[in-house]
Amino acid sequence: MEFVEQVVSAEEKSSIIQDAFDNSRLNLIIFPTEQCNFRCTYCYEDFKIGKMKPELVSSIKKLISRRAPQLSSLEFSWFGGEPLLAFNSIIEILEYTNSLSQDFPNFTNFSNITTNAYSLSVSRFTKLVNNNVKVFQISIDGDNLIHNKTRTLKNGGATFEKIWKNLKAIKETNLEFEIILRIHYHPNNAEKMEPLISKLNSDFYDERFKFYFKAIEDLGGKNSVNIKRMMPNEKLKIKKHLESLVLNRNQIFDLKNSYVCYASKPNSIAIRGDGTLAKCTVALDKEENKLGNINLDGTLNIDSEKLKYWMSGFENWEVNKLACPHKANEIVPNNM
């Protein structure tokens, strides 16, 4: 997560507050599984939690049913692990949610998903899009020679070719979607990215596909020692160079400077694969990120003091805390 670099205007503040505290909006970040078929060399996750059990899926459906009468907008963010390893659970929850629109016509839902796309076949993709999954974030680390060194299968096998094949097949559909290709750069691959961008320009000259250039960050975990850190000016220089190689400027994706992290917003909550509630999808092993749990009847047990930790940026409008409460609160000790 990058820190916000400018002070937002009064108008933007008002809009941010309305979005974050609106009880008619809810963002559910769901980990249908925390297992993964990849073993990326910089990953921070430990894969200790498996797929959601049927009773947990049922509890999430009950939560949605409880909240639907008051909601105008429900946004799902599907995360993992690799969420497509629990594809059936995703579809079960989405189909149930869509069925509620018959009783609550003002209730809408849509989804985004973070996936490695290795098992994202056209049939699966179509079923997801037809269930209002419209935004897909997929990571690429370079062309096949580079990507296959850092984003490997659990057994060490290559992944680039299958991902690329899936993406090209998806491009041939006439579906409406946005695929954000998150292109990772670091000191070892920054000078070798031109072949990949050339392939992107030729194979995906299609504005349904966006290119997001992002430096690899040290997010903790056992792979932290493998990550070479870059100074902010170095990252920005590389980013600008890579963006200059994109033929269609409309395909360049970036976060707004006034971005406020989902973890800061009280109407956003994560449900992990074992039913634990969290705010941040990165600080998974931190005690302050274990807010409570979801009950069998769909009600939530939330530690209000821990919730304040994540919302603390709103108290004095501290921009860095709003952008990344976990990172900012680690730098400045809190009084919990």
C-alpha positions as CSV (number, residue, x, y, z in Angstrom):
1,M,0.0,0.0,0.0
2,E,1.4,3.4,-1.0
3,F,1.0,6.4,1.3
4,V,-1.2,9.3,0.1
5,E,1.1,12.1,-1.1
6,Q,-1.2,15.2,-0.9
7,V,-3.8,16.7,1.3
8,V,-7.3,16.2,0.1
9,S,-9.8,19.0,-0.4
10,A,-12.8,19.7,1.8
11,E,-15.0,18.4,-1.0
12,E,-13.0,15.1,-1.2
13,K,-13.1,14.8,2.5
14,S,-16.8,15.0,2.6
15,S,-17.1,12.4,-0.2
16,I,-14.7,10.0,1.6
17,I,-16.5,10.3,4.9
18,Q,-19.9,9.6,3.2
19,D,-18.5,6.6,1.5
20,A,-16.7,5.2,4.6
21,F,-19.5,5.7,7.1
22,D,-22.5,5.0,4.9
23,N,-24.5,2.1,6.5
24,S,-26.2,1.4,3.2
25,R,-22.9,0.3,1.7
26,L,-20.9,-2.8,2.7
27,N,-17.6,-4.2,1.5
28,L,-17.1,-7.8,2.4
29,I,-13.6,-9.1,1.7
30,I,-13.9,-12.8,1.6
31,F,-11.1,-15.5,1.8
32,P,-13.0,-18.5,0.5
33,T,-9.7,-20.3,1.0
34,E,-6.2,-19.3,2.2
35,Q,-4.5,-22.1,0.3
36,C,-2.7,-21.4,-2.9
37,N,-1.5,-23.4,-5.9
38,F,1.5,-20.9,-6.3
39,R,4.6,-20.3,-4.2
40,C,5.7,-16.8,-5.2
41,T,9.2,-15.9,-4.0
42,Y,8.0,-12.7,-2.3
43,C,4.6,-13.9,-0.8
44,Y,3.9,-13.0,2.8
45,E,1.1,-15.6,3.5
46,D,1.6,-18.8,5.4
47,F,-1.2,-20.9,4.0
48,K,-2.2,-22.3,7.4
49,I,-5.9,-21.9,6.9
50,G,-7.7,-24.0,4.3
51,K,-11.1,-23.8,2.5
52,M,-14.2,-22.4,4.2
53,K,-16.3,-25.1,5.6
54,P,-19.9,-25.4,4.4
55,E,-21.3,-24.0,7.7
56,L,-19.1,-20.9,7.3
57,V,-20.4,-20.3,3.8
58,S,-23.9,-20.7,5.2
59,S,-23.1,-18.1,7.9
60,I,-22.0,-15.6,5.3
61,K,-25.2,-16.1,3.4
62,K,-27.1,-15.4,6.6
63,L,-25.1,-12.2,7.2
64,I,-26.0,-11.0,3.7
65,S,-29.6,-11.9,4.2
66,R,-29.6,-9.9,7.5
67,R,-28.1,-6.8,5.9
68,A,-29.8,-6.9,2.5
69,P,-32.9,-4.9,3.6
70,Q,-30.7,-1.9,4.7
71,L,-28.2,-2.1,1.9
72,S,-28.2,-0.3,-1.4
73,S,-24.7,-1.6,-2.4
74,L,-22.8,-4.7,-1.4
75,E,-19.3,-5.0,-2.8
76,F,-17.5,-8.4,-2.6
77,S,-13.7,-8.5,-2.7
78,W,-12.6,-12.1,-3.3
79,F,-9.1,-12.8,-1.9
80,G,-6.9,-15.7,-0.8
81,G,-4.7,-17.7,-1.0
82,E,-6.0,-18.3,-4.5
83,P,-9.7,-17.8,-4.3
84,L,-10.5,-19.9,-7.4
85,L,-9.4,-23.0,-5.5
86,A,-12.8,-22.5,-3.8
87,F,-14.7,-21.6,-6.9
88,N,-17.9,-23.4,-6.0
89,S,-18.1,-21.5,-2.7
90,I,-17.7,-18.2,-4.5
91,I,-20.5,-19.1,-6.9
92,E,-22.8,-20.4,-4.1
93,I,-22.5,-17.1,-2.2
94,L,-23.0,-14.9,-5.3
95,E,-26.0,-16.9,-6.6
96,Y,-27.6,-16.6,-3.3
97,T,-26.9,-12.9,-3.1
98,N,-28.3,-12.3,-6.6
99,S,-31.5,-14.1,-5.5
100,L,-32.2,-11.5,-2.8
101,S,-32.7,-8.8,-5.5
102,Q,-36.2,-10.3,-6.1
103,D,-37.2,-9.3,-2.5
104,F,-35.0,-6.1,-2.3
105,P,-35.0,-4.4,-5.7
106,N,-32.9,-1.5,-4.4
107,F,-30.2,-3.9,-3.3
108,T,-27.3,-4.2,-5.8
109,N,-24.0,-6.2,-5.6
110,F,-20.8,-6.4,-7.5
111,S,-17.5,-8.0,-7.1
112,N,-13.8,-7.7,-7.6
113,I,-11.4,-10.6,-7.3
114,T,-7.6,-11.0,-6.9
115,T,-6.5,-14.1,-8.7
116,N,-3.4,-15.6,-10.2
117,A,-5.6,-16.6,-13.2
118,Y,-3.9,-20.0,-13.6
119,S,-7.3,-21.8,-13.4
120,L,-9.3,-18.9,-14.9
121,S,-10.9,-20.7,-17.9
122,V,-13.3,-19.0,-20.2
123,S,-16.2,-21.0,-18.7
124,R,-15.3,-20.0,-15.1
125,F,-14.7,-16.4,-16.2
126,T,-18.1,-16.2,-17.9
127,K,-19.8,-17.6,-14.8
128,L,-18.1,-15.0,-12.6
129,V,-18.9,-12.1,-14.9
130,N,-22.5,-13.3,-15.1
131,N,-22.7,-13.2,-11.3
132,N,-21.5,-9.5,-11.3
133,V,-17.8,-10.1,-10.8
134,K,-16.6,-7.3,-13.1
135,V,-13.1,-6.4,-11.9
136,F,-10.2,-8.9,-11.9
137,Q,-6.7,-8.1,-10.6
138,I,-4.0,-10.5,-11.9
139,S,-0.2,-10.3,-11.3
140,I,2.4,-10.7,-14.0
141,D,6.2,-10.4,-13.2
142,G,7.6,-10.1,-16.7
143,D,7.7,-12.3,-19.8
144,N,7.8,-16.0,-19.5
145,L,11.6,-16.2,-18.7
146,I,11.2,-13.7,-15.8
147,H,7.7,-14.5,-14.5
148,N,8.4,-18.2,-14.2
149,K,11.3,-17.6,-11.8
150,T,9.2,-15.7,-9.2
151,R,5.6,-16.9,-9.7
152,T,5.8,-20.7,-9.7
153,L,3.5,-23.5,-8.9
154,K,3.9,-25.3,-5.5
155,N,6.0,-27.9,-7.3
156,G,8.2,-25.2,-9.0
157,G,6.5,-25.5,-12.3
158,A,6.0,-22.7,-14.8
159,T,2.8,-20.6,-14.8
160,F,3.2,-17.8,-17.4
161,E,2.1,-19.7,-20.5
162,K,-1.2,-21.0,-19.0
163,I,-2.1,-17.6,-17.6
164,W,-1.4,-15.9,-21.0
165,K,-3.4,-18.5,-22.8
166,N,-6.4,-17.9,-20.4
167,L,-6.1,-14.1,-20.8
168,K,-6.1,-14.3,-24.6
169,A,-9.1,-16.6,-24.6
170,I,-10.9,-14.2,-22.4
171,K,-10.1,-11.3,-24.7
172,E,-11.9,-13.1,-27.5
173,T,-15.2,-12.8,-25.6
174,N,-17.6,-9.9,-25.9
175,L,-18.2,-9.7,-22.1
176,E,-18.0,-6.5,-20.1
177,F,-15.2,-6.5,-17.5
178,E,-12.0,-4.8,-16.4
179,I,-8.9,-6.9,-16.0
180,I,-6.1,-5.0,-14.1
181,L,-2.8,-6.7,-14.9
182,R,-0.6,-5.8,-11.9
183,I,2.9,-5.8,-13.4
184,H,5.5,-6.2,-10.7
185,Y,8.9,-4.7,-11.0
186,H,12.0,-4.9,-8.8
187,P,15.8,-4.3,-9.2
188,N,16.3,-7.7,-10.8
189,N,13.7,-7.4,-13.6
190,A,13.2,-3.6,-14.2
191,E,15.5,-3.5,-17.2
192,K,14.0,-6.6,-18.7
193,M,10.3,-5.6,-18.9
194,E,10.3,-4.3,-22.5
195,P,9.5,-7.7,-24.1
196,L,6.5,-8.1,-21.8
197,I,5.1,-4.6,-22.5
198,S,5.6,-5.3,-26.2
199,K,3.5,-8.4,-25.9
200,L,0.9,-6.5,-23.9
201,N,0.7,-3.9,-26.6
202,S,0.2,-6.5,-29.3
203,D,-1.9,-9.1,-27.6
204,F,-4.1,-6.9,-25.3
205,Y,-4.7,-3.6,-27.2
206,D,-8.1,-3.6,-25.6
207,E,-9.3,-1.1,-23.0
208,R,-11.0,-3.8,-21.0
209,F,-7.4,-4.6,-20.0
210,K,-5.5,-2.1,-17.8
211,F,-1.8,-2.1,-16.9
212,Y,-0.8,-1.3,-13.3
213,F,2.9,-1.0,-12.7
214,K,3.8,-1.8,-9.1
215,A,7.1,-2.2,-7.2
216,I,7.4,-5.4,-5.2
217,E,7.1,-4.4,-1.5
218,D,8.3,-6.1,1.7
219,L,5.0,-7.1,3.3
220,G,6.6,-9.4,5.9
221,G,6.5,-13.2,6.1
222,K,9.3,-15.7,5.6
223,N,10.1,-14.4,2.1
224,S,10.9,-10.9,3.4
225,V,14.7,-11.6,3.2
226,N,14.3,-12.2,-0.6
227,I,13.0,-8.7,-1.3
228,K,15.4,-6.0,-2.5
229,R,14.1,-2.6,-1.4
230,M,14.1,0.5,-3.6
231,M,14.0,4.2,-2.7
232,P,10.7,6.0,-3.6
233,N,12.4,8.1,-6.3
234,E,13.9,5.0,-7.9
235,K,10.5,3.3,-7.9
236,L,8.8,6.3,-9.5
237,K,11.5,6.6,-12.2
238,I,11.0,2.9,-13.2
239,K,7.3,3.2,-13.1
240,K,7.2,6.3,-15.4
241,H,9.6,4.6,-17.8
242,L,7.5,1.4,-18.0
243,E,4.3,3.5,-18.5
244,S,5.9,5.4,-21.4
245,L,6.2,2.1,-23.3
246,V,2.4,1.5,-23.3
247,L,0.9,2.5,-26.6
248,N,-2.6,3.2,-25.4
249,R,-2.4,5.6,-22.5
250,N,-6.0,4.8,-21.6
251,Q,-4.8,1.4,-20.5
252,I,-2.6,2.7,-17.8
253,F,-4.1,2.2,-14.4
254,D,-3.1,3.9,-11.1
255,L,-4.5,4.6,-7.7
256,K,-5.7,8.2,-7.0
257,N,-3.6,10.3,-4.7
258,S,-6.6,10.7,-2.4
259,Y,-7.0,6.9,-2.0
260,V,-8.2,5.8,1.4
261,C,-7.5,2.2,2.3
262,Y,-10.4,-0.2,2.7
263,A,-9.0,-1.1,6.2
264,S,-9.7,2.5,7.4
265,K,-13.4,2.3,6.5
266,P,-15.9,1.1,9.1
267,N,-18.2,-0.4,6.4
268,S,-15.5,-2.8,5.2
269,I,-14.7,-6.1,6.9
270,A,-12.8,-9.2,5.9
271,I,-13.9,-12.8,6.7
272,R,-11.0,-15.2,6.7
273,G,-11.2,-18.9,5.8
274,D,-11.8,-19.9,9.4
275,G,-14.4,-17.3,10.1
276,T,-12.0,-14.8,11.8
277,L,-12.8,-11.2,11.1
278,A,-10.0,-8.8,10.0
279,K,-9.5,-5.4,8.5
280,C,-6.3,-5.8,6.5
281,T,-5.4,-8.4,4.0
282,V,-1.7,-8.1,4.6
283,A,-1.2,-8.0,8.4
284,L,-2.8,-11.4,8.8
285,D,-0.6,-12.5,11.6
286,K,-1.0,-9.3,13.7
287,E,-3.1,-9.5,16.9
288,E,-4.7,-6.1,16.2
289,N,-6.0,-7.5,12.9
290,K,-8.0,-10.3,14.6
291,L,-11.2,-8.3,15.3
292,G,-13.5,-11.2,16.2
293,N,-15.6,-13.8,14.3
294,I,-18.8,-14.5,12.4
295,N,-21.4,-16.5,14.3
296,L,-23.4,-19.4,12.8
297,D,-26.5,-17.1,12.6
298,G,-24.6,-14.5,10.5
299,T,-24.1,-12.0,13.3
300,L,-20.6,-10.5,13.9
301,N,-18.6,-10.4,17.1
302,I,-16.3,-7.3,16.7
303,D,-13.8,-5.9,19.2
304,S,-14.6,-2.2,19.2
305,E,-11.2,-1.1,20.6
306,K,-9.4,-2.9,17.8
307,L,-11.8,-1.4,15.3
308,K,-10.7,2.1,16.5
309,Y,-7.1,1.2,15.7
310,W,-8.0,0.9,12.1
311,M,-10.2,3.9,11.9
312,S,-7.8,6.2,13.8
313,G,-6.9,8.2,10.7
314,F,-10.3,9.8,10.7
315,E,-9.8,11.3,14.2
316,N,-7.4,14.1,13.1
317,W,-7.6,13.4,9.3
318,E,-4.1,11.9,9.3
319,V,-3.6,11.2,5.6
320,N,-1.0,8.4,6.0
321,K,-3.2,6.6,8.5
322,L,-6.1,6.8,6.1
323,A,-3.9,5.4,3.3
324,C,-2.4,2.5,5.3
325,P,-3.4,2.4,9.0
326,H,-1.3,-0.7,9.6
327,K,1.9,0.8,8.3
328,A,1.3,4.2,9.9
329,N,0.3,2.8,13.3
330,E,3.4,0.6,13.3
331,I,5.6,3.7,12.8
332,V,3.8,5.8,15.4
333,P,2.9,3.5,18.5
334,N,-0.8,3.6,19.3
335,N,-2.3,3.8,22.8
336,M,-4.4,0.6,22.6
